[in-house]
Amino acid sequence: MARGSGIGENVDAPGEPRRRRRHPKLVSVLVVLAIALLAGVGLLVWGYFQPKPAGFAPVAPEEEGVVTEDWTRYTIDTRGRNEWVFFDFGEGRAVATTFSANDWDLAFKRTGLLTNSGVTNPDGSGGAIDLGEIPLEDAAVPPSPTFVVDGLGGEDEDEPTNAAISRWYTYSFLTHTVHAKDNTYLVSGGNNGDALVHFDSYYCEDEEPACVTFRYRLVQTGRTL
């Protein structure tokens, strides 16, 4: 029998299932996506188990913070997700009060931070200034300071916030941690006096979040209220 010419030799014989064509490019793309997905999951898991920044135990009610010649360090308990906690520079501790009162200077809720001013309390004479990345020990009151008061902002642009101090931290999606910035802030305490403030940590001594530790020292700004 004569051999065929070879034409049509790759055509499936009648009755045989059609052979599936391979797509090497599609396989390569799927492999790359799978590797990227596994790497992303691995980084998230790795980040979750990374140690948190150094933490501090919250100061007990009715007690003062750690006082030195250069500053006072205070750790305020803000673990209540729906509760604002108030701090008064004049008293040197957390106080039980309301937003409409004038006996507080900073209000905390988790990472949230407000001053006694603007939309938070129209009768308050507080506010804040971001002095930039400078150690608390080297910070000084600028001449003729202009304080930023609380306004509306947030995701829906309808939440009280203070543009100068509300972003006192950064958040790492890789390690799932909140890091205090190296900035120092000048906070107006109204009748309670003004203070230079530097945030140190967002963590408790057991690595639980929402124990905000900050150092501050009282200063004179020469303002007339």
C-alpha positions in Angstrom: 0.0 0.0 0.0 1.4 3.4 -0.9 2.2 5.8 2.0 0.1 8.9 2.2 1.5 12.2 1.2 1.2 13.5 4.8 -1.4 16.0 4.0 -4.1 16.0 6.7 -2.2 13.5 8.9 -2.9 15.7 12.0 -6.6 15.8 11.4 -8.6 13.7 13.9 -10.0 10.6 12.5 -13.8 10.5 12.2 -15.4 9.5 15.5 -12.4 10.4 17.6 -12.7 13.2 20.1 -11.1 16.5 19.1 -7.7 17.1 20.8 -7.6 20.1 23.1 -5.0 22.7 22.2 -2.7 23.7 25.0 -2.3 27.4 25.8 1.2 27.9 27.4 0.7 31.6 27.8 -2.5 31.1 29.9 -0.7 28.4 32.0 2.2 30.8 32.7 -0.2 33.6 33.7 -2.0 31.3 36.1 1.2 30.1 37.6 2.4 33.7 38.2 -0.9 34.7 39.7 -0.8 31.7 42.1 2.7 32.5 43.1 1.8 36.1 43.7 -1.3 35.1 45.8 0.8 32.8 47.9 3.4 35.4 48.4 0.8 38.0 49.4 -0.8 35.6 51.9 2.6 34.7 53.3 3.5 38.4 53.8 0.2 39.1 55.6 0.7 36.1 57.9 4.3 37.1 58.5 3.2 40.7 59.3 0.5 39.6 61.6 3.0 37.8 63.9 5.6 40.6 63.9 6.1 42.1 67.4 4.3 45.4 68.1 6.1 48.6 69.1 7.0 49.0 72.8 3.9 49.5 74.9 3.1 51.0 78.3 0.5 50.3 81.0 -2.3 52.9 81.2 -2.1 55.3 84.1 -4.7 54.5 86.7 -7.5 57.0 87.3 -6.7 59.8 89.7 -3.0 59.3 89.2 -0.4 61.3 87.4 2.0 60.2 84.7 5.8 59.9 84.9 7.2 63.3 85.6 10.8 64.4 84.9 12.6 67.7 84.6 12.1 67.8 80.9 8.6 66.3 80.3 5.7 64.4 81.7 4.8 61.0 80.1 1.2 59.8 80.3 -0.5 56.6 78.9 -4.2 57.0 78.4 -6.5 54.0 78.0 -8.5 54.4 74.8 -9.6 50.8 74.3 -13.3 51.6 74.5 -14.3 51.6 70.8 -17.2 54.0 71.3 -16.0 56.2 74.1 -14.0 59.4 74.0 -11.5 59.9 76.8 -10.4 63.4 77.8 -7.1 64.7 79.0 -6.4 67.9 80.8 -2.9 69.5 80.9 -3.7 71.5 83.9 -4.6 68.5 86.0 -2.0 66.3 84.3 -4.4 63.3 83.9 -7.5 62.0 82.3 -10.7 63.7 83.4 -14.4 62.9 83.3 -16.1 65.6 81.3 -18.0 66.4 78.1 -17.1 68.0 74.8 -19.0 71.2 75.6 -16.9 71.8 78.7 -13.6 73.8 78.9 -11.8 71.6 81.4 -10.1 69.3 78.8 -7.4 69.8 76.1 -7.2 66.5 74.1 -9.9 63.9 73.4 -9.0 60.4 72.4 -10.9 57.5 70.9 -8.6 54.7 69.6 -6.4 56.6 67.1 -8.9 59.4 66.9 -7.7 62.7 68.4 -9.5 66.0 68.8 -8.8 69.4 70.4 -11.1 71.6 72.4 -11.9 73.9 69.5 -13.9 74.5 66.3 -16.7 72.2 65.5 -15.8 69.9 68.4 -16.5 72.7 70.9 -17.3 76.2 69.5 -16.7 77.7 72.9 -13.3 76.1 73.3 -10.1 78.0 72.7 -7.9 75.1 71.8 -6.2 74.0 68.6 -2.9 72.5 67.4 0.2 73.1 65.3 2.3 70.4 63.6 6.0 71.4 64.2 7.3 68.6 62.1 9.8 65.9 62.8 11.6 67.3 65.8 12.3 65.8 69.2 10.3 67.1 72.1 13.4 68.2 73.9 14.4 70.4 70.9 10.9 71.8 70.0 10.2 75.4 70.6 7.1 77.7 70.3 7.1 79.4 67.0 6.7 83.2 66.9 3.1 84.3 66.6 1.7 80.8 66.5 -1.5 80.2 64.5 -3.4 77.2 65.8 -5.5 74.9 63.6 -8.9 74.3 65.1 -11.2 71.3 64.6 -13.2 71.1 61.4 -15.2 68.6 59.5 -13.4 65.8 57.6 -13.1 62.0 57.5 -14.3 59.6 54.9 -17.7 61.3 54.6 -16.4 64.8 55.3 -18.8 65.1 58.2 -16.7 64.0 61.2 -14.9 66.4 63.5 -11.1 66.3 63.0 -8.1 68.4 63.4 -5.9 68.6 60.3 -2.8 69.5 62.2 -2.7 66.6 64.7 -5.3 64.0 63.8 -2.7 62.1 61.7 -0.2 61.7 64.5 0.4 58.1 63.4 1.0 55.8 60.4 -0.5 52.4 59.8 1.4 49.5 58.2 -0.8 47.1 56.3 2.1 44.7 56.1 2.7 44.4 59.8 -0.8 45.5 60.9 0.8 48.0 63.4 0.2 51.7 64.3 3.4 53.7 64.6 3.6 57.1 66.2 5.2 59.7 64.0 8.4 61.5 65.1 6.6 64.8 65.0 6.1 67.2 67.9 2.9 69.3 68.2 2.0 72.5 69.9 -1.4 72.1 71.5 -3.4 75.0 72.8 -4.9 74.2 76.2 -6.9 77.5 76.4 -7.2 78.5 80.0 -5.3 75.3 81.0 -2.0 76.4 79.4 -0.3 75.3 76.2 1.9 72.2 75.7 4.4 70.7 73.3 3.3 67.1 72.7 5.1 64.1 71.3 3.4 60.7 70.8 5.5 57.6 71.7 3.3 54.5 71.3 -0.2 53.2 70.6 0.2 49.9 72.5 -0.3 48.6 76.0 2.4 46.6 77.9 0.8 43.3 76.6 0.9 44.5 72.9 -2.8 45.1 73.0 -3.7 48.3 71.0 -5.3 51.6 72.0 -3.1 52.6 75.0 -1.8 56.0 73.7 1.4 57.1 75.3 2.6 60.7 74.9 5.1 63.1 76.5 4.5 66.7 76.9 5.8 69.9 78.6 3.9 73.0 79.4 5.0 76.2 77.6 4.0 79.8 77.4 2.9 81.0 73.9 2.2 84.6 74.8 -1.3 84.4 73.5 -4.1 86.6 74.7 -7.3 84.6 75.1 
